[in-house]
Amino acid sequence: MIMKLSYSIIGMAITGALLIISIPFLFNNPIGNILYFIIAILAAALIFFTVTSIRTRRKLDEEFKQKFH
């Protein structure tokens, strides 16, 4: 469960960094519509990793409360 959370956080960091890097290319678009498609995929991946990490964190909190309270 902790590994799943750590992979989700790493995935968020990587996709967020790629989105930040791709923003300047929107103003000087060298490759056309493919860039918009790539940005949409990266945004969807970022949302997926965010939701996964939030759900995993809540499950870990529930397990911790059951174990130690």
TILUM-839918 format. One record per residue: residue number from 1; x, y, z of N, C-alpha, C in turn. Coordinates in nm, 3 decimals. Layout:
BEGIN
   fifi    n.east   n.north      n.up   ca.east   ca.north     ca.up    c.east   c.north      c.up
    NUM         X         Y         Z         X          Y         Z         X         Y         Z
...
END
This chain:
BEGIN
   fifi    n.east   n.north      n.up   ca.east   ca.north     ca.up    c.east   c.north      c.up
      1     0.082    -0.119     0.000     0.000      0.000     0.000     0.087     0.126     0.000
      2     0.195     0.121     0.075     0.285      0.237     0.079     0.359     0.251    -0.055
      3     0.391     0.139    -0.117     0.456      0.145    -0.249     0.361     0.206    -0.352
      4     0.234     0.172    -0.344     0.136      0.229    -0.436     0.127     0.380    -0.418
      5     0.130     0.424    -0.293     0.127      0.567    -0.265     0.253     0.636    -0.317
      6     0.367     0.573    -0.296     0.491      0.635    -0.343     0.497     0.640    -0.496
      7     0.450     0.536    -0.564     0.447      0.540    -0.710     0.350     0.646    -0.761
      8     0.240     0.665    -0.691     0.146      0.769    -0.731     0.207     0.908    -0.715
      9     0.279     0.928    -0.608     0.344      1.058    -0.587     0.453     1.082    -0.691
     10     0.530     0.980    -0.721     0.633      0.993    -0.825     0.569     1.020    -0.961
     11     0.459     0.951    -0.990     0.387      0.974    -1.115     0.334     1.115    -1.125
     12     0.281     1.167    -1.013     0.234      1.306    -1.013     0.348     1.402    -1.039
     13     0.463     1.377    -0.979     0.577      1.466    -0.997     0.625     1.465    -1.142
     14     0.634     1.349    -1.201     0.683      1.339    -1.339     0.585     1.402    -1.437
     15     0.456     1.369    -1.424     0.359      1.426    -1.518     0.344     1.576    -1.498
     16     0.351     1.622    -1.374     0.346      1.766    -1.349     0.465     1.838    -1.410
     17     0.583     1.779    -1.397     0.703      1.839    -1.457     0.692     1.843    -1.609
     18     0.642     1.736    -1.669     0.627      1.735    -1.814     0.523     1.837    -1.861
     19     0.418     1.855    -1.784     0.319      1.958    -1.820     0.380     2.097    -1.811
     20     0.458     2.121    -1.708     0.522      2.252    -1.694     0.620     2.277    -1.808
     21     0.694     2.175    -1.846     0.789      2.190    -1.957     0.717     2.214    -2.089
     22     0.599     2.156    -2.107     0.529      2.167    -2.235     0.452     2.297    -2.252
     23     0.437     2.378    -2.148     0.360      2.501    -2.160     0.422     2.600    -2.260
     24     0.553     2.623    -2.261     0.607      2.717    -2.361     0.582     2.675    -2.505
     25     0.571     2.547    -2.531     0.548      2.501    -2.667     0.408     2.536    -2.716
     26     0.316     2.566    -2.624     0.182      2.606    -2.667     0.183     2.741    -2.737
     27     0.278     2.829    -2.703     0.283      2.962    -2.762     0.357     2.962    -2.895
     28     0.448     2.869    -2.914     0.518      2.854    -3.041     0.505     2.708    -3.081
     29     0.388     2.673    -3.129     0.352      2.534    -3.152     0.422     2.478    -3.276
     30     0.528     2.397    -3.257     0.601      2.347    -3.372     0.538     2.222    -3.436
     31     0.458     2.147    -3.363     0.411      2.020    -3.417     0.259     2.010    -3.429
     32     0.187     2.116    -3.410     0.044      2.118    -3.437    -0.040     2.051    -3.330
     33    -0.137     1.974    -3.376    -0.237      1.915    -3.287    -0.181     1.802    -3.202
     34    -0.069     1.748    -3.238    -0.012      1.638    -3.160     0.025     1.686    -3.020
     35     0.071     1.809    -3.009     0.106      1.865    -2.879    -0.015     1.874    -2.788
     36    -0.129     1.915    -2.844    -0.252      1.922    -2.764    -0.293     1.783    -2.716
     37    -0.276     1.684    -2.800    -0.308      1.547    -2.763    -0.216     1.499    -2.651
     38    -0.088     1.529    -2.660     0.008      1.489    -2.556    -0.023     1.559    -2.424
     39    -0.057     1.687    -2.430    -0.091      1.760    -2.308    -0.217     1.705    -2.245
     40    -0.315     1.667    -2.326    -0.438      1.608    -2.272    -0.409     1.475    -2.203
     41    -0.323     1.395    -2.262    -0.287      1.267    -2.200    -0.213     1.291    -2.068
     42    -0.121     1.386    -2.067    -0.047      1.417    -1.944    -0.140     1.470    -1.835
     43    -0.237     1.553    -1.873    -0.332      1.604    -1.774    -0.418     1.492    -1.718
     44    -0.461     1.399    -1.804    -0.539      1.286    -1.756    -0.457     1.197    -1.664
     45    -0.330     1.177    -1.697    -0.243      1.097    -1.611    -0.221     1.165    -1.477
     46    -0.206     1.297    -1.478    -0.189      1.371    -1.353    -0.313     1.358    -1.264
     47    -0.429     1.369    -1.325    -0.554      1.352    -1.248    -0.565     1.210    -1.194
     48    -0.529     1.112    -1.275    -0.534      0.972    -1.230    -0.441     0.950    -1.111
     49    -0.318     0.997    -1.120    -0.223      0.979    -1.010    -0.268     1.054    -0.884
     50    -0.328     1.171    -0.903    -0.376      1.247    -0.788    -0.488     1.174    -0.716
     51    -0.585     1.125    -0.791    -0.697      1.053    -0.731    -0.649     0.924    -0.665
     52    -0.557     0.856    -0.729    -0.504      0.732    -0.672    -0.431     0.758    -0.541
     53    -0.352     0.864    -0.537    -0.278      0.892    -0.413    -0.372     0.937    -0.301
     54    -0.476     1.012    -0.333    -0.571      1.053    -0.231    -0.646     0.933    -0.174
     55    -0.691     0.843    -0.261    -0.763      0.725    -0.215    -0.673     0.632    -0.134
     56    -0.547     0.617    -0.176    -0.454      0.531    -0.104    -0.422     0.591     0.033
     57    -0.407     0.722     0.038    -0.379      0.788     0.166    -0.494     0.769     0.264
     58    -0.618     0.780     0.215    -0.733      0.759     0.302    -0.740     0.616     0.354
     59    -0.708     0.519     0.268    -0.706      0.379     0.312    -0.599     0.356     0.417
     60    -0.482     0.416     0.398    -0.376      0.402     0.497    -0.415     0.466     0.630
     61    -0.482     0.580     0.625    -0.528      0.643     0.748    -0.629     0.555     0.822
     62    -0.720     0.493     0.747    -0.818      0.404     0.810    -0.751     0.282     0.872
     63    -0.653     0.225     0.802    -0.580      0.111     0.857    -0.503     0.150     0.984
     64    -0.444     0.266     0.982    -0.371      0.314     1.099    -0.463     0.335     1.217
     65    -0.580     0.392     1.193    -0.677      0.414     1.301    -0.726     0.281     1.359
     66    -0.748     0.182     1.275    -0.795      0.053     1.321    -0.688    -0.020     1.402
     67    -0.562    -0.004     1.363    -0.454     -0.074     1.430    -0.420    -0.015     1.564
     68    -0.415     0.118     1.572    -0.359      0.182     1.690    -0.461     0.257     1.775
     69    -0.588     0.250     1.742    -0.687      0.321     1.825    -0.789     0.226     1.878
END
